[in-house]
Amino acid sequence: MRAEATGAEALITHLRLTIAKMRRELFGQRSEHKARLLDQMELQLEELEATAAEDELAAEKTAAAVGETPPLSAFPRNKPARKPFPAHLPRERVVLPGPDACACCGSTRLAKLGEDVTETLEVVPRQWKVVQYVREKFTCRDCEKITQVPAPFHVLPRGFAGPSLLAMILFEKYGQHQPLNRQSERYAREGIALSLSTLADQVGGCAALLRPLHDLIRAHVLAGNRVHGDETPVPVLAKGQTATGRAWVYVRDDRPFGGHDPPAAVFFYSRDRAGEHAERHLHGYGGILQADCYAGFNRLYEAGRKGGPITEAACWAHARRKFFVLADVTAKARGKLAVIAPMAFEAVKRIDAIFDVERKINGRVPLERLAERALRVAPLVADLQIWMRTERAKLSRHSEVAKAMDYMLKRWETFARFLSDGRICLTNNAAERELRGIALGRKAWLFAGSDRGGERAAVMYTLIQTAKLNDVDPQAWLADVLARINDHNIRTLDQLLPWNWKLSAQKLVA
């Protein structure tokens, strides 16, 4: 057992050293291969740390039982220093009774010198309660007329659930990807019977109630000078089969070029991937669209488009990925790649050099970004184009590397457009990050129940993801909005948007 523990701790020490080295390397050329290996090693380290801690505790108990001192390990683990608990948490003092007499001489003349406080973090299990609104009736002694105050406000007509409960149900379903049937089972174990149909009724009503906020967020996103766009498949239950719908997202985030307008993401749902959906989503928009080279966006870039063409900006991450899969050392080691393409490896290195410079100018204003790009990035881009055209001439049109090069060379103007506009980013990662939750959720809820369900999901994803982008707790925000929206003036509904709600909360705290 000691040998096994020593071996495990040796491996832990080795993993920690390797992770530290790779983190240092990530500040230089970033590699998808390194990032994936880092995730795998951190997961392995987590399991080994937990196992080692369990073994240490067992060894200490065994040593204490036989009256021995636990042996020192050949590889002592440096346990992380615990940060102090947040000051806003309530403190419950449990005072342990002191001695009645001196343990040394037996005297009872004891005087307190001070105290040592050991803090333990604890959680109170979720508590359910029923709020009773009592409306007293009064009768007039003179005219015998009965008087009673109006019925209290409910979020939904004839609703029984309070705003905090509704917000929890919505966030669990769309923010934590917990289907309603699993929520119903968990609530039943806690003694609360909420059937699946009952929960579904509440979700549908809330989605309809919150749709005006979705429309306001959409207007805010499309008012930006630049938006990121992307889509992902969403399985939808159909007759006898599962159809493939689409979830679309458009993200406004001006922070990379020093903008101060709040970020936001708006989602849409469609039954298929036809380009007409993108035209409908971006109707009236005339700025910059950062996206992959999906053909459905092409009509948005045409000169004859009503309202003027949208400016296309291609995503370098998509282009890099085509080379990376041909130069993935890990895939080659697993036998999934026959051979590593040297030219693909070289292309990845050249593109990574561009990313290194871009990472350093992220967050600067457009003019500063343009100046840095002209000085440091433009020569790298020009060299990449020359090298790529030279090497492409030597390759067969059936070569996979040639196809990856053609992906960029045929659209070179859109890939190089960031050199002439400081607002344009190098990648479309902002949109891909917002779709990541849907990709994770598909493993939990498997499919949307209907097209209407997909549309409701688009409304709720818009609200939750926008709240997250603005560092707002989605569940707390939804609870407050649901409690106020029916009585709120429709002309000032924008006050309930996450960024304005956050400012109001901060003023109240101050």
Rosetta blueprint (number, residue, H / E / L):
1 M L
2 R H
3 A H
4 E H
5 A H
6 T H
7 G H
8 A H
9 E H
10 A H
11 L H
12 I H
13 T H
14 H H
15 L H
16 R H
17 L H
18 T H
19 I H
20 A H
21 K H
22 M H
23 R H
24 R H
25 E H
26 L H
27 F L
28 G L
29 Q L
30 R L
31 S L
32 E H
33 H H
34 K H
35 A H
36 R H
37 L H
38 L H
39 D H
40 Q H
41 M H
42 E H
43 L H
44 Q H
45 L H
46 E H
47 E H
48 L H
49 E H
50 A H
51 T H
52 A H
53 A H
54 E H
55 D H
56 E H
57 L H
58 A H
59 A H
60 E H
61 K H
62 T H
63 A H
64 A H
65 A H
66 V H
67 G L
68 E L
69 T L
70 P L
71 P L
72 L L
73 S L
74 A L
75 F L
76 P L
77 R L
78 N L
79 K L
80 P L
81 A L
82 R L
83 K L
84 P L
85 F L
86 P L
87 A L
88 H L
89 L L
90 P L
91 R L
92 E L
93 R L
94 V L
95 V L
96 L L
97 P L
98 G L
99 P L
100 D L
101 A L
102 C L
103 A L
104 C L
105 C L
106 G L
107 S L
108 T L
109 R L
110 L L
111 A L
112 K L
113 L L
114 G L
115 E L
116 D L
117 V L
118 T L
119 E L
120 T L
121 L L
122 E L
123 V L
124 V L
125 P L
126 R L
127 Q L
128 W L
129 K L
130 V L
131 V L
132 Q L
133 Y L
134 V L
135 R L
136 E L
137 K E
138 F E
139 T E
140 C L
141 R L
142 D L
143 C L
144 E L
145 K L
146 I E
147 T E
148 Q E
149 V L
150 P L
151 A L
152 P L
153 F L
154 H L
155 V L
156 L L
157 P L
158 R L
159 G L
160 F L
161 A L
162 G L
163 P H
164 S H
165 L H
166 L H
167 A H
168 M H
169 I H
170 L H
171 F H
172 E H
173 K H
174 Y H
175 G L
176 Q L
177 H L
178 Q L
179 P L
180 L H
181 N H
182 R H
183 Q H
184 S H
185 E H
186 R H
187 Y H
188 A H
189 R H
190 E L
191 G L
192 I L
193 A L
194 L L
195 S L
196 L H
197 S H
198 T H
199 L H
200 A H
201 D H
202 Q H
203 V H
204 G H
205 G H
206 C H
207 A H
208 A H
209 L H
210 L H
211 R H
212 P H
213 L H
214 H H
215 D H
216 L H
217 I H
218 R H
219 A H
220 H H
221 V H
222 L L
223 A L
224 G L
225 N L
226 R E
227 V E
228 H E
229 G E
230 D E
231 E E
232 T E
233 P E
234 V E
235 P E
236 V E
237 L E
238 A E
239 K L
240 G L
241 Q E
242 T E
243 A E
244 T E
245 G E
246 R E
247 A E
248 W E
249 V E
250 Y E
251 V E
252 R E
253 D L
254 D L
255 R H
256 P H
257 F H
258 G L
259 G L
260 H L
261 D L
262 P L
263 P L
264 A E
265 A E
266 V E
267 F E
268 F E
269 Y E
270 S E
271 R L
272 D L
273 R L
274 A L
275 G H
276 E H
277 H H
278 A H
279 E H
280 R H
281 H H
282 L L
283 H L
284 G L
285 Y L
286 G L
287 G L
288 I E
289 L E
290 Q E
291 A E
292 D L
293 C L
294 Y L
295 A H
296 G H
297 F H
298 N H
299 R H
300 L H
301 Y H
302 E L
303 A L
304 G L
305 R L
306 K L
307 G L
308 G L
309 P L
310 I L
311 T E
312 E E
313 A E
314 A E
315 C L
316 W H
317 A H
318 H H
319 A H
320 R H
321 R H
322 K H
323 F H
324 F H
325 V L
326 L L
327 A L
328 D L
329 V H
330 T H
331 A H
332 K H
333 A H
334 R L
335 G L
336 K L
337 L L
338 A L
339 V L
340 I L
341 A L
342 P H
343 M H
344 A H
345 F H
346 E H
347 A H
348 V H
349 K H
350 R H
351 I H
352 D H
353 A H
354 I H
355 F H
356 D H
357 V H
358 E H
359 R H
360 K H
361 I L
362 N L
363 G L
364 R L
365 V L
366 P H
367 L H
368 E H
369 R H
370 L H
371 A H
372 E H
373 R H
374 A H
375 L H
376 R H
377 V H
378 A H
379 P H
380 L H
381 V H
382 A H
383 D H
384 L H
385 Q H
386 I H
387 W H
388 M H
389 R H
390 T H
391 E H
392 R H
393 A L
394 K L
395 L L
396 S L
397 R L
398 H L
399 S L
400 E H
401 V H
402 A H
403 K H
404 A H
405 M H
406 D H
407 Y H
408 M H
409 L H
410 K L
411 R L
412 W H
413 E H
414 T H
415 F H
416 A L
417 R H
418 F H
419 L H
420 S L
421 D L
422 G L
423 R L
424 I L
425 C L
426 L L
427 T L
428 N L
429 N H
430 A H
431 A H
432 E H
433 R H
434 E H
435 L H
436 R H
437 G H
438 I H
439 A H
440 L H
441 G H
442 R H
443 K H
444 A H
445 W H
446 L L
447 F L
448 A E
449 G L
450 S L
451 D H
452 R H
453 G H
454 G H
455 E H
456 R H
457 A H
458 A H
459 V H
460 M H
461 Y H
462 T H
463 L H
464 I H
465 Q H
466 T H
467 A H
468 K H
469 L H
470 N L
471 D L
472 V L
473 D L
474 P H
475 Q H
476 A H
477 W H
478 L H
479 A H
480 D H
481 V H
482 L H
483 A H
484 R H
485 I H
486 N H
487 D H
488 H L
489 N L
490 I H
491 R H
492 T H
493 L H
494 D H
495 Q H
496 L H
497 L L
498 P H
499 W H
500 N H
501 W H
502 K H
503 L H
504 S H
505 A H
506 Q H
507 K H
508 L H
509 V H
510 A L
